[in-house]
Amino acid sequence: MSYTVIHATHEAVRKAGGIGAVLEGLMTSSVYQEAVRRSFLVGPLLRPEDEDLLAESGEVLFSTISGVQNADCADALNRVAERYNVNIVYGIRRFGGGYGADVLLVDAEDINPRRSRNFKYNLYRHFGLASDRYDTVEDYALYIDSAEAIYGAVVALIGKDPGPHIVLAHEYMGMPVAVKTIMENDPRFRAIFYAHEVSAMREITEGNPGHDVMFYNAMARALAQGEVVEDIFGDQSDYYRHALVQLASHSDGIFAVGDPTLDELRFMGLEAQAIDLVYNGIPAVQISYAEKLQSRSRLQEYAQNLLGYEPDVVMTHVTRPVISKGLWRDLLVLTHLDKLLGNKGQTGVFFVLTTAAEQRSARDIEIMESEYGWPVVHHKGPPDLVSNEVDIWRDMVGFNRESVAIQAILVNQFGWDQASCGQRMPQDMTFEDLRRGTDVEFGQSIYEPFGIAVLEPLTFGGLCVPSSVCGCCGFLGRVTKEQADPLVIVADYTADVALESAASARVIGEYERRVQEGKVAEKVAWDIADALPSSDREREARLHSGYRLAGQMSWDRVCEAFFLPGIERAISRGRVQRNV
């Protein structure tokens, strides 16, 4: 069976985060391309330049903004635009390998007020969603107001095609389009909620000083006792994202990107039997050992240029500068690893690539580099440290002051090349070298529904260190059949916490968490020291085994084993009869 798949997402024209990486992985999978006869990427027009972005990555066929009217269905799209008083942009976005997806963007800023009121009324009548509680939230209005026009335009573009047509609601942002699909009750359509996280659970985990140590222990005990999130953490209905995600109970299926996310959905009270695990895929790219050594040499050369020594061990963390990524845990581990390497007479470098700002200009980088030695030294304030970068650098300064064998470097810039990062970076360096050449990639998050980034070096034989709450660990367990793999060290900060009930878990605060982190970080450091390759022969063997392991976790494998079977199950469940 082949399908039309309609991805309702905020990343229809650009990859801005994890959902964009998922879309790219699916669209470039040969298994997906064979099964999906037509793909749509639909969502609100977020920025005026999104039409230009679509033109750059493909072709604009229709636009009520610029006046392009090349689509065969221009008349039908114009009727939708007039009915809702919205702007519509439609075209084709090309992915790697030439695969094209239809892109549909709706600007609903001036939507017909009567249409908007009627839709919100029907959402309340059929699903109990009280939009008046969230009307002052711009993010809520953005997705609610564009949903009906998006659905109407998709129907116009699909025409009489018998289907099946699968609406995938990527996160809370896609749920308004999904519930519109459910309300219309067209037998050709199915609606699936694609959970890349559970917003309320992220909020609780990040906002509590006990973080994952508290939350996942509390949730495990609550589920064992038949309790849901409101029983332990109180009413969540004030949070608009939670209210939208709860509507997934009306969908034909739910996809969870990892085992923790599946449990979090159950903790919301959603039926476990309707939830399918659909893991994310990771890159599976084969390179030669010579290519790996070349990339590693470039990273060592960069460290030499910055620090005056060539490190024996290259460690990295490519991430966003947000609390969920648990960057402080890396330094806890490195504090212990510093002693272990020092005792062996070895040295290391730890590159953190993260930025809270737009890309700094080449001129700004040149000035910072020449005046005070960026990125080894930083100054607070633009064009250098802003927002969370300040705290990250403060912690790194404290570590560097005490360390003997390892130095940490913060590269707060988009890009990993000489043009972006200054003259001390090797001229032929690229971002791929960062993934190919690293010995260790950290990713000890407190909340991580999957964690593609931490596993990206796996295919190149890099040692990957995710935390146990990363959704990728469940996929790894299936692939390795729960046998330990020398290329992956799982940092389990939630284990061995003695608690009697979910309520008792709530007393875990910052002090208790830090005690637990101290114990686990020391163990992780020893595990890393033991796992580092001791010879070229061992490093080359790791390259080959890493590629084999990554191949079992590729996007083709995900589509074949999880994504397409999940769609089939949603279709076979059939449209549940609803009073809509």
Secondary structure, 3 states (H helix, E strand, C coil): CCEEEEEECCCCCCCCCHHHHHHHHHHCCHHHHHHEEEEEEEEECCCCCHHHHHHHHEEEEEECCCCCECCCCHHHHHHHHHHHCCEEEEEEEECHHHCEEEEEEEECCCCCHHHHHHHHHHHHHHHCCCHHHCCCCHHHHHHHHHHHHHHHHHHHHHCCCCCCEEEEEEHHHHHHHHHHHHHHCCCCEEEEEEECCCHHHHHHHHHCCCHHHHHHHHHHHHHHCCCCHHHHHCCCCCCHHHHHHHHHHHCCEEEECCHHHHHHHHHCCCCHHHEEECCCCCCCCCCCHHHHHHHHHHHHHHHHHHHCCCCCEEEEEECCCCHHHCHHHHHHHHHHHHHHHHHCCCCEEEEEECCCCCCCCHHHHHHHHHHHCCCCCCCECCCCECCCHHHHHHHHHHHHHHCCCEEEEEECCCCCCHHHHCCCCCCCCCHHHHHHHCCEEEECCCCECCCHHHHHHHHHCCEEEEECCECHHHHHHHHHCCCCCCCECCECCCCCCCCCCHHHHCCCCHHHHHHHHHHHHHHHHHHHHHHCCCCHHHHHHHHHHHHHHHHCCCHHHHHHHHHHHHHHHHHHHCCCCCCC
